[in-house]
Amino acid sequence: TTEIYTLSLHDALPIFFMIVPSMAAILLLLKRRDRWSGAAIAVAIAVKYTAIVIFPFMLLAARPATRRWRVLSGFALAGVPLAVASLALFGTALPNVAGQSKMLTAFSIANLLGWGFGFGGGAPIFLTALEVCVVLVIIYLLLRNRDWLSGAGWATAALIASLGSLWPWYVVWLLPLAAIASSTRLRAVALVLTTFVVITSVPYTQKFLGSEGINPMAGPVGRAANALVQQYTR
């Protein structure tokens, strides 16, 4: 519906302002400007908390330990004034992560998987299981201790796949990492994901599938998610 698209369009601009400092953080780290790198990723996380998936891979790359401490000090030096500014502007209100995590789009990967596995779509328990899987993937990638840029890319891809609410511009999180990482498989996944979100976002696609009786939002899970969106758009 129009209300659902209007609600989610508010996400598009913050993603842009998250991508710029997060990519700056990576560039600064590669140039060994560690404190500035830590400050930049703090800004990215302040804009949109999902940027935090990159941070542990940056710490993995910052070697020896003295570099890691410089990254952390830069993160802290930027994070403190950002936290103070947030308190001054918004008080103690935190992002409604719990509410956002219950929202669904029909052709998000998580909703389609839940639908295919018989959960009726992206049921809360299924989405929680996917979130746990993302954490496990990140831990596994960190323990492999290989190409940190590819690791950050794969972690971002896993995060996107776990989201119940998936919009076309979310793929922008992954594209810069896929471009600069050494993994050709990651670039292939980025290409497939981009194609997927473009095709499933075309209104004709949804109308055609609906005419064929394919509607991943038709069950109780989808109806509950739509009711939640209507609640937020009142």
N, C-alpha and C positions, 0 to 999 in steps of 0.2 A: 504494500500500500504506500501512498504518498507519505503518510506519517512515519512509516518505518524508514524510508529513504531519507526523509528530513532529519530524523533523529541521528542516523548514522553519518550523514554528511558533516556533522560537527566533529567527527573523528578525522576527517581527511586533512585538515589544516594542521592539527597537532602532530600528525605523522610526519609531515614535511619538516616541521620545526624540531622533531626528534631526530630525523635522519641526518640533518646537517651537522649538529654537534657530535653525533655518534660516529659519523664518518671522519669528522675532524679529529676526534679522539684517537681513532685508528691511525690516521696520518701522522699525528703528533707523536704517537708511540713509536711508529716506524722511524721517525726522525730523532728518537731518543729525547724528546722534550716531555719527560715523564709527568712532571707536576701539571703542566698544561693539559696533558692527555687525561689525567685523572679529573681535572676540573671540567673538561669538555664532556666526559661521559656522565658526570654528575648533573650537568645541565640537561643532557638528553634524557636521563632517568626522571628528572624533575618535570620535564614536558610530558613524557609518556613512560610509565613505569616498565613497560615491556622491553625497553632498551637495556634493562638489567641483565638480560641473557648474554649480552656481549661482555659484560664486566669481568666475569671469572676467566674468560679466555684471554683478556688483556693482561690480567694478573699472571696467568700462566706464561705469557710471552715476555713479561717484564723480568728479565734475568740479567745479572744476579739478584739476590734478595734486596740489595740496596736500591735497585730500580723499582722493585715492587713497592717498597716503602715510600718512594717518591710519588708513585702513582696514587697510593692510598692517601698520602698527605695532601696532594692536590685535590683529590676527591673530597676529603674532609674540609679543606679550606673553602672550596666552592659550595659544598653541601650545607655547611652551617648557615651562611647568609641566605641561601635558597630556602632553607627550612624556616628561618626567621621571617623572610618575606612571605612565605606561604601562610604562616600563622597570622601575620599582620593583615593579609588580604582576605583569607578564607577562614580564619579561626582554626578550630580543631577538627573541622570537617575533613574527612578523608574521601578519596575516590570510592564510589559505590561499586567496588569490585564484585561483591556478592551478587548484586542485582544485575550487573553487566554479564556475569558468567552464566546467567539463566536465559539470556537472550539467544535466539536462534535465527539463522537464515536457512532457507530451504535447502540450498545446495552447498552449505559448508561441508567440508570433509568430515567433520565430527558428526554432524547430523545425518549425513548419508551412511556413515559407518554404523551409527546407532540404529538407523532404520534397517540396514542390511542384517545386523546381528539380532534383530527382533526386539530392540528396546523401544521401538516406536519413534525413533529419532534421537536427538541429543538429550536424553534424560539426564537429570542432575548427577545421578550416581555414575553414569557412563562418562560424563564430562570430567568428573572428579578423577576417575580412573585414568583418563587421558592426561590430565594434569600431572598425576603421579608418574606416568610414563615419560613425560617431558623432562621431569626432574631426573629420572633414571638415565635418560639419553644424555643429558648434560653431564652427569657424573661419569658415565662411560666415556664420553668424548674427552673429558678432562684427564681421565686416567690413561687413555691411549697416548696422550702427550705427544701428538704429532703436529700437523699443520694447524696452528691455532685459528687462522682465518677461515679455513674450511670447517673447523669445529664450530666456530661461531655461526657460520652459515647453516650447517646441519641443525644446530640447536634452534635457530630461527625458523627453519623449515618445519621442524617438529612442533614448535609453538603455533605456527600458522595452522598446521593440520589439526591441532587440538582445540581450536577455537570453535565454539558453537555458532558464533556470529562472524561470518567471513564476508568481507566486502572487497571489491576489486583492487582498491588502492592498498590493501594490506600486503600485497605481493611486493610493494616497494621496499618493505623491510628487508626482503631477501636479495633483491636484484643487485645492489652495490656490493654486497658480500660475495655473491656468486661471480661477479665480474672480476674482483681482485684476488679471490682465492685460487689455489692451484688445482682444485678438484674439478675435473670435467664432468663427473657424475652430478655434482652440485649444480653446475650450469644447466645440465640436461633437466634436472628436477625443476629448476627455476623456470625454464622454458615451458615445461609441461604444466606447471602450476599457473603460469601466466595465461596460457591457452585455455586452461580449465576455467579460470575465473572470468575471462572475457566471454567464453561461450555461455556459461551458466548465468551471466549477468544480463545477457540480451533478453529483453522482454518476450520476444518471439519464442525463444527456447522454452521458457517456462509455460507459455500458452500451449505450445505444441505438446510438451510432456503432460500437461494437465489434460489435454484432449485425449491423450492415450491412457489416462487414469493413473499417471505417475505424479504423486503429490506427497513429498516427504513431510509436509506440515499438516496433513489431514488428520492425524491421530491426536490423542489427548496431550501428548508432549508438545506438539506444534500449536494446538489451541491455547495451551497454558502460556507458551512463549509469546504468542500474539496478544493475549490478554495483558501480559506484563508490559509489552511495548505500548499498548493503548493507555495503560496506567501512567507511563512516563511522559506521554505526549499530551496529556490533558492539560 
